[in-house]
Amino acid sequence: EAQVTQNPRYLITVTGKKLTVTCSQNMNHEYMSWYRQDPGLGLRQIYYSMNVEVTDKGDVPEGYKVSRKEKRNFPLILESPSPNQTSLYFCASSQTGGQPQHFGDGTRLSIL
Amino acid sequence: SQKIEQNSEALNIQEGKTATLTCNYTNYSPAYLQWYRQDPGRGPVFLLLIRENEKEKRKERLKVTFDTTLKQSLFHITASQPADSATYLCALGDSGTYKYIFGTGTRLKVLA
């Protein structure tokens, strides 16, 4: 089954404790992206990747890091999480840029 | 700055009627526009993609139009059903950077 898998689905943690949210896709897609979704603000793009070793900033990259060492994986790293990063996060992938995106089921992060 | 607006936060219509959702944008020249459906607690699901050189696209009961002069897209669901109740998101994309901007969504409720 074609899917985008995110882990963990839920996480409560404390300020300053580094965390990684993993994202993996099994569709051999070149394009992958991370979004955060907040009430009243909609989905905002954090980072995206056109292909392996190619990443670029979205609209809200501050406080986040990403890497794309393999085609299927695109982890999101919060080096020093802060409460304003409490949000619902989605990973997505598509065949190439501009094509329909497949989204994961989301990761709900709470940073205290 | 770039801005994207969806017509209203919520839209209630009677079963069997046509639902029309609006997506307006400013300070942007997108190469393509996508519509997604999002159910509570789930990731967005792709519905339709329309490119800047296309006026209209159809898929079953769905139709999307794209007017680059008015800077507007209309999304229609004909013969609406209670199962169509969800939040609908529009997303604009840039062919140069492949960044995305999403609207905040319209919550559609189809009444039986």
HADDOCK unambig.tbl for C-alpha pairs under 7 A between the chains (distance, minus, plus):
assign (segid A and resid 40 and name CA) (segid B and resid 104 and name CA) 6.43 0.50 0.50
assign (segid A and resid 41 and name CA) (segid B and resid 104 and name CA) 5.88 0.50 0.50
assign (segid A and resid 42 and name CA) (segid B and resid 102 and name CA) 6.67 0.50 0.50
assign (segid A and resid 42 and name CA) (segid B and resid 103 and name CA) 6.14 0.50 0.50
assign (segid A and resid 42 and name CA) (segid B and resid 104 and name CA) 4.06 0.50 0.50
assign (segid A and resid 42 and name CA) (segid B and resid 105 and name CA) 6.96 0.50 0.50
assign (segid A and resid 43 and name CA) (segid B and resid 102 and name CA) 5.70 0.50 0.50
assign (segid A and resid 43 and name CA) (segid B and resid 104 and name CA) 6.96 0.50 0.50
assign (segid A and resid 44 and name CA) (segid B and resid 101 and name CA) 6.81 0.50 0.50
assign (segid A and resid 44 and name CA) (segid B and resid 102 and name CA) 6.71 0.50 0.50
assign (segid A and resid 45 and name CA) (segid B and resid 100 and name CA) 6.69 0.50 0.50
assign (segid A and resid 58 and name CA) (segid B and resid 99 and name CA) 6.39 0.50 0.50
assign (segid A and resid 90 and name CA) (segid B and resid 43 and name CA) 6.97 0.50 0.50
assign (segid A and resid 97 and name CA) (segid B and resid 98 and name CA) 5.41 0.50 0.50
assign (segid A and resid 98 and name CA) (segid B and resid 93 and name CA) 6.59 0.50 0.50
assign (segid A and resid 98 and name CA) (segid B and resid 95 and name CA) 6.89 0.50 0.50
assign (segid A and resid 98 and name CA) (segid B and resid 98 and name CA) 6.18 0.50 0.50
assign (segid A and resid 100 and name CA) (segid B and resid 46 and name CA) 6.14 0.50 0.50
assign (segid A and resid 101 and name CA) (segid B and resid 46 and name CA) 6.52 0.50 0.50
assign (segid A and resid 102 and name CA) (segid B and resid 45 and name CA) 6.81 0.50 0.50
assign (segid A and resid 103 and name CA) (segid B and resid 43 and name CA) 5.47 0.50 0.50
assign (segid A and resid 103 and name CA) (segid B and resid 44 and name CA) 6.08 0.50 0.50
assign (segid A and resid 103 and name CA) (segid B and resid 45 and name CA) 6.88 0.50 0.50
assign (segid A and resid 104 and name CA) (segid B and resid 43 and name CA) 5.74 0.50 0.50
assign (segid A and resid 105 and name CA) (segid B and resid 42 and name CA) 5.19 0.50 0.50
assign (segid A and resid 105 and name CA) (segid B and resid 43 and name CA) 4.73 0.50 0.50
assign (segid A and resid 106 and name CA) (segid B and resid 42 and name CA) 6.91 0.50 0.50
assign (segid A and resid 106 and name CA) (segid B and resid 43 and name CA) 6.16 0.50 0.50
